[in-house]
Amino acid sequence: MGLTAVVLVAAATWPAWWGLLSALFTVVHTVEELDPTTGPIWSYLGLTDNAAVGLLLLLGFGAFQVALAWHGFVGGSALALGLLAAVRVLDLVASHLVPAFVLGRRPNPGLLSSPLYLIDALVAILVVWG
C-alpha cells in the first residue's frame, strides 16, 4: 500500500480515530480525578463522602462521555457532538478552572488533563459547524 493510499484511508476514517482518541481522553482524565494525593474529585467538590457513590458517579459520567464521543465521531450524530462539547467545557470550567483559579483550591484532581477536554470540545464543534 503506497503513501497516497494510507493518507486517503486515514482521511476517510479520521472521525473513528478521533472518537477513539476522545474516549482515551476520558479515561486519562477520569483516572487523574482518582488521584490519591488530592483526594478523589467527588470529595474535592464536596459531592459525597461515600466512596462507592462517588466512584459510581465518576464512572457513570465517564461512560456517558465515551458514549457521546462514539455516537458523535463514529456514528456521525451532530447532537451527540454538541452535547459532548458542552459536557467537556462544563467539566473543565465547573470542576477545574473555577475551583483551582477562582477559589484557589489547589491541587485540583484532573486539572492537568483538562486541556484535553478543551481540544476535544473544539474538534467536536468544528466537525458539527465546520
Residue pairs with C-beta under 8 A, 6 or more apart in sequence:
10 17
15 73
15 74
15 76
15 127
16 73
16 74
18 73
18 123
19 69
19 70
19 72
19 73
19 74
22 66
22 69
22 73
22 84
22 120
22 123
22 124
23 66
23 69
23 70
25 113
25 116
25 117
25 119
25 120
26 62
26 65
26 66
26 69
27 62
27 66
28 113
28 116
29 62
29 110
29 113
29 114
29 116
29 117
30 58
30 59
30 62
32 109
32 110
32 112
32 113
33 40
33 41
33 58
33 109
33 110
34 40
34 41
34 58
34 109
35 107
35 109
35 110
37 107
38 44
38 107
38 108
38 109
39 109
40 51
40 54
40 55
40 58
40 109
41 54
41 58
41 95
41 109
41 110
42 48
42 53
42 54
42 55
42 57
42 58
43 49
43 54
44 99
44 105
44 108
44 109
45 95
45 99
47 54
47 57
48 54
48 57
64 87
65 84
65 87
65 88
67 80
68 80
68 81
68 83
68 84
68 87
69 80
69 84
69 120
71 77
71 80
72 78
72 80
72 81
72 83
72 84
72 124
72 127
73 81
73 124
73 127
78 128
81 124
81 125
81 127
81 128
82 124
82 128
84 120
84 121
84 124
85 120
85 121
85 122
85 124
85 125
85 128
86 121
88 117
88 118
88 120
88 121
88 124
89 117
89 118
89 121
91 114
91 117
92 114
92 117
92 118
92 121
95 110
96 108
96 110
96 111
96 114
97 114
99 105
99 108
100 106
100 108
100 111
